[in-house]
Amino acid sequence: MKTIAIFYQGRKQDTSSFAAQLGPTLQKQGYDVRVIDIREEGEEFADPSLKGCSVVLVLGGDGTIVHAARLCSCIDVPIVGINFGRVGFLTELEPGDVSRDLSYYLEGDPSVWVDKRAMLHAVLEQDGHSEEFLALNEIVIARGMWPRGVQVRVWVDDYYYNTSYADGMILSTATGSTAYNMSVGGPLLHPQVQSSVLTPIAPHLASDRSLVLHPEAKVKLQIFTHSQNGVFSADGQMNREIKDGAIVTIQNSPYVTRFLRRRPPTYFYQIINDKLREDSAQVAENRHVT
């Protein structure tokens, strides 16, 4: 009997209700089903009992899926995302498609392929202590609450690259290139690219540009915040206050996130175009509001 886990956001009524209906439906079809409020799971490590699952169905938006990705990558369980969010870059199905299409993913139909996404491993060092993080989207170090820039020294593979004066620095995966990296003008990478991209946040100098790195690159960032503390963030979900001189070392993780897909790899270009058109239309509409 196949075991299927359903992750949902308990604080959201729509995903709670959908999970309450989907679980019994799948049980009647002969599956062993575990329905789990993702808020009860940790930030990076899933309950070991989930290791035997065939697939995890994630009900939510991209933020929920990013959280689920960290949990599922460590136990090597694939994900099918069901979209209850605003953007849906990572999701595969809309709620209305589930009754018709979910069986393809659960039964291993030949049309289903595995979309493997690179992840980042980061080590934060300060005050003589270190802490490790796993991220699907990005690692960020940035200024704190005061509107004053910080200095970020950058080393790539132990080679000193430069020092940026900016609001901070983002190191994103190809998956994360459509998240914070895109919002600050960084380049978009096809999600199956294994490279990462280093992008300054609001740099003081126009010549301080994004840099696409090879997949095996090891990046060291040291932040100088002077009179204020700064912020470290992994996937925008695991956040720490950091002090002047804190160091973050980042490289590709041995873990990967596995998504089950039926859409072709070229669907990425379609969804990017659709989202950009939506944004352009919204901007145009707002300009005409009086």
FITOR-818730 format. One record per residue (C-alpha): residue in one letter; x, y, z. Coordinates in steps of 0.25 Angstrom, whole numbers. Example, Ala and Ser with C-alpha at 12.3 -4.5 7.8 and 13.67 -1.06 7.14 Angstrom:
2
REC:zadren:east:north:up
REC:A:49:-18:31
REC:S:55:-4:29
This chain:
290
REC:zadren:east:north:up
REC:M:0:0:0
REC:K:6:14:-4
REC:T:7:24:7
REC:I:4:38:3
REC:A:6:51:12
REC:I:-3:63:10
REC:F:4:76:16
REC:Y:-6:88:18
REC:Q:-6:101:25
REC:G:-15:100:37
REC:R:-16:115:39
REC:K:-23:116:25
REC:Q:-37:111:24
REC:D:-37:108:9
REC:T:-25:98:10
REC:S:-30:92:23
REC:S:-44:89:17
REC:F:-37:83:4
REC:A:-28:74:12
REC:A:-40:69:21
REC:Q:-47:65:8
REC:L:-35:60:0
REC:G:-30:51:11
REC:P:-43:42:12
REC:T:-44:42:-3
REC:L:-30:36:-5
REC:Q:-32:26:6
REC:K:-44:21:-1
REC:Q:-36:19:-13
REC:G:-27:9:-5
REC:Y:-15:19:-1
REC:D:-10:20:13
REC:V:-11:35:16
REC:R:-5:44:26
REC:V:-10:58:27
REC:I:-1:68:34
REC:D:-2:83:37
REC:I:12:88:32
REC:R:13:98:44
REC:E:15:86:53
REC:E:28:81:45
REC:G:41:87:48
REC:E:48:98:39
REC:E:58:88:32
REC:F:56:73:36
REC:A:43:65:34
REC:D:38:54:44
REC:P:47:42:40
REC:S:34:34:39
REC:L:31:41:26
REC:K:43:35:19
REC:G:34:23:14
REC:C:24:32:7
REC:S:23:31:-8
REC:V:20:46:-10
REC:V:16:58:-2
REC:L:4:67:-7
REC:V:6:81:-3
REC:L:-6:90:-2
REC:G:-2:105:-2
REC:G:6:115:-9
REC:D:21:116:-12
REC:G:24:120:2
REC:T:18:107:7
REC:I:25:99:-4
REC:V:38:105:0
REC:H:36:100:14
REC:A:32:86:10
REC:A:44:85:0
REC:R:54:87:12
REC:L:46:76:19
REC:C:45:66:7
REC:S:59:68:2
REC:C:65:62:14
REC:I:57:49:13
REC:D:57:49:-2
REC:V:42:49:-4
REC:P:36:56:-17
REC:I:26:67:-16
REC:V:14:71:-24
REC:G:9:85:-21
REC:I:-5:89:-22
REC:N:-7:104:-23
REC:F:-14:112:-12
REC:G:-5:124:-14
REC:R:-4:136:-22
REC:V:8:133:-31
REC:G:10:118:-33
REC:F:24:117:-39
REC:L:26:104:-32
REC:T:12:98:-32
REC:E:8:87:-42
REC:L:-7:87:-41
REC:E:-19:96:-38
REC:P:-29:91:-28
REC:G:-39:89:-39
REC:D:-30:80:-46
REC:V:-28:70:-35
REC:S:-39:60:-37
REC:R:-36:59:-51
REC:D:-21:59:-51
REC:L:-15:55:-38
REC:S:-15:40:-41
REC:Y:-4:42:-52
REC:Y:5:46:-41
REC:L:1:36:-31
REC:E:2:24:-40
REC:G:15:28:-47
REC:D:9:30:-61
REC:P:20:30:-72
REC:S:16:45:-75
REC:V:21:49:-61
REC:W:36:53:-60
REC:V:45:58:-48
REC:D:49:72:-47
REC:K:61:73:-39
REC:R:65:86:-32
REC:A:78:90:-26
REC:M:78:95:-12
REC:L:88:103:-3
REC:H:95:100:9
REC:A:99:112:18
REC:V:108:113:30
REC:L:106:126:39
REC:E:118:129:48
REC:Q:118:140:59
REC:D:122:141:73
REC:G:129:128:73
REC:H:117:120:69
REC:S:112:114:56
REC:E:99:110:51
REC:E:95:102:38
REC:F:83:105:29
REC:L:77:98:16
REC:A:70:107:6
REC:L:63:105:-7
REC:N:62:119:-11
REC:E:73:128:-6
REC:I:82:132:6
REC:V:81:147:9
REC:I:90:156:18
REC:A:85:171:19
REC:R:84:183:27
REC:G:75:184:39
REC:M:64:194:42
REC:W:72:207:40
REC:P:73:212:26
REC:R:88:212:25
REC:G:95:203:15
REC:V:105:192:20
REC:Q:118:187:14
REC:V:119:172:9
REC:R:132:166:6
REC:V:131:155:-4
REC:W:140:143:-7
REC:V:138:132:-17
REC:D:146:119:-16
REC:D:155:127:-6
REC:Y:158:137:-16
REC:Y:155:151:-11
REC:Y:144:157:-22
REC:N:140:170:-17
REC:T:134:179:-6
REC:S:120:184:-8
REC:Y:113:196:-1
REC:A:98:193:-2
REC:D:86:189:6
REC:G:91:175:6
REC:M:94:163:-3
REC:I:86:151:-9
REC:L:91:137:-13
REC:S:80:130:-20
REC:T:78:117:-27
REC:A:72:116:-40
REC:T:59:114:-34
REC:G:60:126:-25
REC:S:64:135:-37
REC:T:49:137:-39
REC:A:48:142:-24
REC:Y:55:153:-17
REC:N:66:152:-27
REC:M:56:156:-38
REC:S:50:167:-30
REC:V:64:174:-28
REC:G:67:173:-43
REC:G:75:160:-43
REC:P:75:151:-55
REC:L:65:139:-57
REC:L:71:125:-58
REC:H:64:113:-63
REC:P:60:105:-51
REC:Q:68:93:-55
REC:V:81:101:-56
REC:Q:90:97:-45
REC:S:97:110:-44
REC:S:95:121:-33
REC:V:94:136:-35
REC:L:100:146:-26
REC:T:92:159:-26
REC:P:94:172:-18
REC:I:82:179:-12
REC:A:81:194:-16
REC:P:97:195:-18
REC:H:103:209:-17
REC:L:111:207:-30
REC:A:104:204:-43
REC:S:116:196:-47
REC:D:113:186:-35
REC:R:105:175:-43
REC:S:100:161:-42
REC:L:109:150:-44
REC:V:105:136:-48
REC:L:114:125:-42
REC:H:118:111:-46
REC:P:110:100:-38
REC:E:122:96:-29
REC:A:126:110:-25
REC:K:128:113:-10
REC:V:124:127:-6
REC:K:128:134:7
REC:L:121:147:11
REC:Q:125:156:22
REC:I:116:167:26
REC:F:120:180:33
REC:T:108:187:39
REC:H:116:197:48
REC:S:106:203:59
REC:Q:94:194:55
REC:N:91:180:55
REC:G:88:173:41
REC:V:79:162:37
REC:F:82:148:32
REC:S:71:140:25
REC:A:69:126:18
REC:D:57:125:9
REC:G:51:137:16
REC:Q:46:128:27
REC:M:58:125:36
REC:N:63:139:40
REC:R:74:143:50
REC:E:80:156:55
REC:I:94:157:52
REC:K:105:166:57
REC:D:116:174:51
REC:G:127:164:45
REC:A:118:152:43
REC:I:122:142:33
REC:V:113:133:24
REC:T:119:122:15
REC:I:110:116:5
REC:Q:111:105:-6
REC:N:101:96:-13
REC:S:95:85:-4
REC:P:96:70:-6
REC:Y:81:70:-4
REC:V:72:74:-16
REC:T:57:76:-16
REC:R:49:67:-26
REC:F:36:71:-32
REC:L:27:62:-40
REC:R:23:69:-53
REC:R:15:66:-65
REC:R:17:80:-71
REC:P:29:81:-81
REC:P:41:88:-76
REC:T:38:99:-86
REC:Y:26:103:-77
REC:F:36:112:-69
REC:Y:36:121:-80
REC:Q:21:122:-81
REC:I:19:124:-67
REC:I:29:135:-67
REC:N:23:142:-78
REC:D:9:141:-72
REC:K:14:147:-59
REC:L:21:158:-66
REC:R:9:162:-74
REC:E:0:161:-62
REC:D:10:171:-55
REC:S:10:180:-67
REC:A:-5:180:-68
REC:Q:-6:183:-53
REC:V:4:195:-54
REC:A:-4:201:-66
REC:E:-17:200:-59
REC:N:-11:206:-46
REC:R:-6:218:-54
REC:H:-20:221:-59
REC:V:-27:220:-45
REC:T:-31:234:-40
